[in-house]
Amino acid sequence: MIDTIVIGAGWSGLTAATRLAAAGRSVVVVEKSRGPGGRSAARRQGEFVFDHGAQYLTARSEAFARQVEAWSSAGLLAPWRPELAVFGSRPAGAGETPAERWVGVGGMNAVLRRLAAGVACRWRWHAESVGFEAGSWHVRSRDGEVLHGRTLLVTAPPSQSAALLGSDHALSGLLHSVDMMPCWAIMVGFRDAPEVPFDAAFVNQGPLSWIARCDVKAGRGGAPAWVGHAGPEWSQAHLESDSEEVASVLYAEMGRLAPGLASKPALCVAHRWRYAMASRALDGPILADDAQKLVLAGDWCAGERIEGAWISGVAAARRIEALLP
């Protein structure tokens, strides 16, 4: 019997898993993808390396700032000070410029790869169903393997978590109340570096919301690689559009904003993040059902930034430790 089964190897899941393992608890993390990261995963395609999800992280709380400094000292994070541009007027209520932007060395999943190395992880393990009976949880994979645990931590997006738990679960209503917005990302690779007068740009007009060059970040190297993110409204309106059509539209917009990017690319593909961010996060860092020894965590609980996911993972570990004998 495992002390804790964790569904999801993103920031919340691996933060909680490593803390529980450090406290002497047996933990197994199951992840449907082939590696850790979630929306902080790095995409490697030939000579190109893309951060096609999270672009950087910031630290606003003292606790997370201390953790970031520790990761930096371990060579996992490095400051990123890009030449920034802004297209369109700054939206009302936009946040203040952070004191420092940090990127993973070699990819935004650098920290998560290190965390995953310290706990038992099962990759390409798709949790198809869960159940609670006789005081413990069972989690079944699509391949029919079953794990048994005293406690369960679910860090999937709210709608997926609700589907796992079932419509009659006490937390189902809260989960369905969280509206997750999508994001279409475009990855563009070039043989030769295009002439662009900035490294990244906030875009407050048209379909795009962000564009950035990835290969100049710490530890990346490789051929020139650019990423663009569409805004949530545009992404929602084109949620089921063909990925090639999306790539064509977003690449044309990148070229309009920065003519140097209009040169013929060696690679141009789009990726859809169906559950990119909560339109409004919950007020607390986790959801929990103590009677069932169940905890749900994620950035949709404590804010869409990486810091919010980490805060949620820390809170999840504390609650689970209190639930275990």
C-alpha positions, 0 to 999 in steps of 0.5 A: 500500500502506497502512502500517496498516489499523485496524478500529474507530474507538473509543478504542484504534483512534483512539489508535493511528491518530493516534500512527502518523500523527504518526510519518509512517505512512500509516493508514486507519481503517475503522468500520462505524458512521457516526462515531467513539466505539464505546461512547463514542458520543453519541446525539442524538435530536431535542432530546435528547442522551444519553451512552448508553454510557460515562458519564465517564472517570477517570485513574489512571496518570500518563501518562493523567492528563497526556493528560487534562489536555491534552484539558481544556486543548484544551476537549475534556474538563471535570470532572463533579462530580455530586450522587451517590446510592447505592441498596443496599449497596456491593458488596464490592471496589468501587473507591475514589472517583476524584479527578476524573470527566471528561466530553467537552464536548458528548458523550463522543465529543468527544475521539474526534471530534477524533482522527478528524479528524486521520486518514483514516477511512471510515465505514459501512465494514463489514470483512467479511473479512481475509487475510494473504498474501505478507507483507501484509494485505487487508481486504474490505468488505461492498461488495466494496472491498479495502484492502491494508496492511503491518500490521493493527490490529483493535480489534473485540470479541474474538468479532468479531475471532476471526470475522474472523481465522478459527477456525484462527488462532493467537490464536483460542483467547485471543480466545474465552477473553475473556467479554464481558458485555452492557449494556442502556441506557435513554434517557429524555427529558422536556419539563420537568425532573423533580424528582430530588434527585441527578444520578447514582446507583449502583444495587446492587439490582434490574435497574439498576446506574446512572442519570444525567442527561446534559443537565447535563454540560458542553456538552450543553444540550437538554431533560432527558435521563436514562440508565439502565444495567442490570447485566450479569447482568440484561442477559445474562438478557434479552439477546434480549428485545424492546427495548420490553419492556426499556425498559418494565421499566427505566423503571419501575425508574427511577421506583421509585428516583426518583419524579420520573422517573415522570412521562410521558416524551417519549421512552423507548427502549432500546439493547443493547450486546452487548459492553459489558465483559469479565468479566475482562480479559487481563493484557496491553495487546495481543495480537500476532502479529509474524510476520503483523504483526497487533495486536489491542487494546481495553479487553478487554485492559487493563481495561474503563475508557476509560483501559484502552482508551487504554493498549491503543491506545498499546501497539498503536501502539508494537508496530506501529511496531516491525513497520514498516520 
